[in-house]
Amino acid sequence: MKALRLAVPVLALLLFFAPTHAASLAPLKYTISFPQPASKTFNVDVVVPADGRKDVELMMAIWAPGFYGLQNYADRVTAFSARSSGGAPLEVTKSSPSRWHVVTDGKPSFTFSYTLSAPRPSNLSNGVTETGAVVLGPSTYVTLVEKAHRPADVRLELPAGWKGSMTSLDGAKDGAPNHYAAPDYDTLADSPILAGVDLVTTSFKAAGIQHYWTYLGQAEYSGDKVVGMLTPLIEAHAKFWRGLPFKKYAFLNIVTGGGGGSGVEHLNSVAITTSGREPQTPEAKFRNAAFISHEYFHAMNVKRLRPVELGPFDYEHSPVTTGLWVAEGLTSYFGDLLAARAGIGTVEDYLAICSRHITDLQTRQPGRLFQTIEQASAQMFERIPADKKVDYYVKGPVVGMALEARIRRMTNGKKSMDDVMRLEYKRWSGARGYTAADFARTAADAVGFDIKPLMRQLVATTEEVDYTEFLDWFGLRFMTGDPAKAWTLEIRPDATPAQQAHLAELVGGRTPFPQVFNR
């Protein structure tokens, strides 16, 4: 997950790999309704299989995987009750801050009803207005505590005048509008839903996959215009990964009218807050493309390829991982790079965004000298003074630059970070994620030499990043003469043909000399 420059960075919701026997279990059936949208609340009724038990324990997530802060979503439940299939009330008590205990007396199933406060639509929290709603998984769905991963059925009852809904969930078998199905709770929790009056979707195919660009709210940046940018970007990602792992993908945009935006990635979609305004300058267009590229890259890196602690996971306990420098930091590195390889913007635009990462690290991250990015990842839930911590969103892409240069130099350009990520994906995108040792060992296997010492230096120590190798291999230098641009990259006027070729190869074979600078 990533935020544009004007937004607080957010992270992402992550995938839990559920057993294949889920489909043989009776589903949880959710009905979501909006009887009074002006109240900024909505109602949920869920039919829960009790399987003849005397009592049942229900739970709600205390955090959204990827948004690393304890949320205690159950605090947003303003009313709750339970009843039998015949309508008789059942005894229900709050057994813990995130759990409910229901006395079912051997009933085969029961209905648990609750009302949720939803004050502000965003990609981090549920929100309801008179014209639309954002429904997010962990903060919406009460589920069984038991570890059996049941399928889920979701039906939305929308107010009059609302156009419909959009999500990456599959439609239910009956084909009815606003009726969806999920194979398990984890898929359900990882699939936001937008609904409302101003819901506009543009559908298109890219790299052979169906994609959807949806706005909730009024936007001046039309979907048709966006598709022109998205198509080559998606094709660049498909080329990088040698294909895409989903049958469809949805870009779910929540128009806020604010100045910035942020994204939270999901299994087959991304939820984005946006101003809805079209970027006006070439630089702004490239930054916007890099932002979307970051989120799309997450569909592979984090949602599938991931640290072992980030799926399967427990929604009632937050994980501790040292791997967010890969999950977020390298995603930023490749998000920028693939936007360049898609032909969006110029090499100058790409170097400008690299310069921003380096400048941020060297001038705005004093904590880089006190905390490693592995520690920053492991301590993500802790409150640490700003001058004593480092941001893996900032240092992560710089680590990517340093690793890229070392790999290309040591292999004379025959291997790159592309090879590292592809082999990591092949090994660690299935039922089990990687440990720190797994990732380092796989990287070494991918490039044919021991990259582990440099990797450990970059992520497990507070030593300053040495940019010499990166500058030399790609024929770059830092600007001189203006202290404000001391960490700004530019192409050396005396760059050799080999260095020129190295930079051109990095950004996808596009020559950076010299005409791209003449706008």
C-alpha positions, 0 to 999 in steps of 0.5 A: 500500500502506498500514499501519494505525497499529500497523504499519510502512508497506509499499508495493505490488507493481506491474504490468508490462504484457506483450506479447500474444504471450505465449500463443503461447510454451510455458509455464513449468509450476510445481509447488509442494509442501509435503512437510514443513510443520513445516520451514518450507520448500516445494519448487518444480519448474518445467518450463522450455522450453529450445527446443533451446538449449545453455544457459539462464539463470534468474533470481529477483527481487531486490526486490518492486516496491512493497516498496522494499528489496533482498531478494535472494530467491535467498538463500532458496533452500536447495537446487537441481538440474536434470534433463532430461525423461528424468530425467538430471541437468544441470549447474547453477551459481549464476552470480550472486547472483540467477541460475542457469546450466543446461547443457541440451545442446539439450534441448527442456525441463528441470526446475529444482527448488529448496527455499525457506525460508519462516519466517513467513507475511506479506504481505511474505514466504513463510511455511509452517506446519503449518496453512497457507502464503503464497506470494508471486510475486517470492520464489517463482518462478524464471523465464527471464532472457530478455525474452519473457513466457511464460505460466505454469501453477501447480499446488499439491500440498497436505498432507492436511487443508488445505482448498484455496487462494485467489488472484486467478489464473484457474483452469487450463483443466482446472478442477482444484482448486489449479491456476492459469494466468497469461498471463505472469510479471508477472501470476504475480508479482502474484498471491499465493496462500493455502492451508491448514487454516483457509482461509475465503472469503466471496464477494459481488458489489459494483458488478457485480463478483465479490469474495472475502474470504478468511481464512487463520487463525481470525478473529472478524471474520466475512466476512459482517460485513465484506461489509456494510462493503465493499459501499458502499465498493466502490460508492463506488470504482466511482462515482469511477472510472466503473467497475472494471477487473477481472472479479474481486478478492480480499481475502487476509487473513493472520491473525497475531493481532497488534495491527496490520495492513498491506496490499500491493496487487496487480493484482486482489487485496490481501494483508493481515496482520490481527489478525482482531479486529473494530474496536470503536469508530466511530473504529476502524471508520472507520480500518479502512475507510479502510485497506481503501479505500486498498488498493482504490484502488491497484488503479487508482492504482499497478497501472494508473495509475502513474509511467513507471518503475513498469511495465514494469520490470526485476525485477533492478534497482530503479527510481528514481521521483519519483512515489510522492507520487501513487502512495502519498500521493494514494492515502491522500488518496482512500482516506480520502475514499472511505470517507467518501463510502461513508457509513462513519463521520461527517464528524467521523471523516473530519476526525479522520483528516485531522487525524492526517495534518496533525499527523503532518506538522507534529509528527513529520516534522522532515525535511519541512524538509530533503527534498521528497516527490519526493526522498523517493520517488526516494531510497526505497532509500537510508538517510537519517536519520529527522530528514532525510527526509519520508514521502510517506505522511504529506505526500502526503494533505496535498498532496491537501488543498491541491490540492483546495482550490485547484482547487475555489476557482479553479473555484468548485466546478466541478472537483476532484481527482476530475477530475484523477485520472480524466483521469490514469487515462484518459491514463496507465493503459495501456502507458505511465505518466506522467512528473512533467511528464505528471502536472502537465500532465494535472492542469492540463488537467483543471481548466482552469487552471495548477495546476502552480506550486502542485503544484511548490511542494508536492512539489518544495520544502521550503516549509511547507504553507499550510493557509489555503485549505483551511480557508477553503474548507471552513469549518474551523479548527484547535483552540485552547486545547490545544497537543496539538490544535494541528493538529486540525481542527474545523468553524468555529462561524461557517461560512457556508452556502457553506462548509458546502455545500463540505464536504458536497460533498467528502464526498459530499453528506452534511451535516456540520451539526450532527447528525453530531456527536451520536452 
